[in-house]
Amino acid sequence: MNHTHKEVLASEVTHSNLSHYEQAVERFSWKEIESHFTWYDTGKVNMAYEAIDRHVAEGLGDKTALLYSDSSREEAVTFAQMKEQSDKFGNVLRKYGIGKGDRVFIFMPRSPELYVSLLGTLKVGAVVGPLFEAFMETAVKDRLEDSGAVALITTPALLPRVKREELPLLKHLILVGEDIPEGEGLLNYQKEMEQASTDLQIEWLDREDGMIMHYTSGSTGKPKGVYHVQNAMIQHYYTGKVVLDLREDDVYWCTADPGWVTGTSYGIFAPWLNGVTNVIRGGRFSPQDWYNTLAKNKVTVWYSAPTAFRMLMGAGSDMISEYDLSHLRHVLSVGEPLNPEVVRWGHKAYGQRIHDTWWMTETGGQLICNYPGMAIKPGSMGRPIPGVKAAILDDQGREVPPNTMGNLAIQTPWPSMMRQIWNNPAKYEEYFRIPGWYISGDSAYMDEEGYFWFQGRIDDVINSSGERIGPFEVESKLVEHPAVAEAGVIGKPDVTRGEIIKAFISLREGYEPSQELKDDIYRFVKEGLSAHAAPREIEFKDKLPKTRSGKIMRRVLKAWELDLPTGDLSTIED
Ligand code: WTA
């Protein structure tokens, strides 16, 4: 790929180099990408082999794979060490009879052990399910129950959130850290690793065998288990090359946690398939800490999210001069709309235009992107990467003319497309209701030059700080509170977070609205489900708008909130 993006930065919109894109599309072949993988010749597939072991076999064993740091720990792990550690962990799982197709979940803060156990899980052919550390009891239980996980890797601190008595299939808990409690089914990670052999026979798989599950929210029902297969690695490797622009000597930092899809597809797979050094920073966001992480590690490629960039923008440009960010070559964003003013600020502050990328948990990898060699239009998500066709369809599945809003759809298949919604084939089919297309649930339009512009969600899914939250999951938790009779939850526009969660609540007999009650309800969701799902704003109402069948009309709540016309109310209760 040649690197024309520096020139493109000179003007905001250049049309002159579009031909580069047309050529790339013209020349493109997935087969050619596939020929990179060892399985192209051997037929034996395993993501962990391609991401780690093969680099060792090719003489890169001493290269740093992981540069880990948090406030109390700093560690560099080479590819050879990562291979050895994950081989050991694979043997730990095998010792307990865990293997191909079993679901093994990981619930812990970022640490080298998280990455070792994730890779070790893949090595024995099990399907890994990473859970975000902020999940509380209900969120953890729903996911472990639905997936039928047989093992969980976690820490003593998080163990109380795992309701083992309600999870009969969950046989083994592997505990990482100090002061490991003893008991039935409780295993000590460190002790097990000390005893494990480094000699592991990798489980060779088929391209369509399972690899990873991420739970994500829709507008109805509990979170869905989005199931991805080994074949997804084609997309991870390829987009790592052309979108992240990864080159041999890069030091790459993706700020996402592996509990979300960005933290695995682009926090683990894409960088390691491309054999680059991967920076992982544990702990919470702080501008000083983040700039320090960029400077200290000499990060060259940085993938983050609009909320983070907005917070960095809020922290001001002055502090940036205290850090040496001269190694940065390429900056990218995902998860929510990237405001044009943030793109412009990024250009001034870092000398880098932030490249927006669009994709979803379900798509497994990037699909519509701004990448080197392409003119950027600030505010646009970019164009489909070569090998992918996107379109705007009306509700009947017909392509609409340019600049017309409609359903953002992707032509099927592409390598990292999800292969199942776990236990829910009907939900899966809904995405593919128009033959030949995947319907994203986002609305967008395409301009005359084939650039896509995000407009919003078609359903009620909330996007707060780039995290996808299903209103149903929050509402279900809210009505468990003794004071709450009914609850309806919407996303309320917010300058920093994109959206915040707002709950409309009607109270049970005997309860009066008060600030204390609001605080208590907030805490109840935060402690039961997770902090990011708790409503930052609560409004009490005597009655909530409902359909005759009793469904709360979030559309009306949203209209109230935004002072918009409420639209067709013919189905409302009274
Ligand atoms: C939204 C994250 C605008 C969108 C990888 C999508 C975006 C949902 C962008 C998926 C973007 C993601 N511009 N909106 N560049 N990227 N979204 O599954 O609504 O957590 O459907 O995947 O985030 O969120 P998910």
Boltz pocket constraint, residues with backbone or C-beta under 6 A from the ligand:
constraints:
  - pocket:
      binder: B
      contacts: [[A, 216], [A, 260], [A, 261], [A, 262], [A, 333], [A, 334], [A, 335], [A, 336], [A, 337], [A, 338], [A, 356], [A, 357], [A, 358], [A, 359], [A, 360], [A, 361], [A, 362], [A, 381], [A, 440], [A, 441], [A, 442], [A, 454], [A, 456], [A, 457], [A, 463], [A, 466], [A, 467], [A, 468]]
      max_distance: 6.0
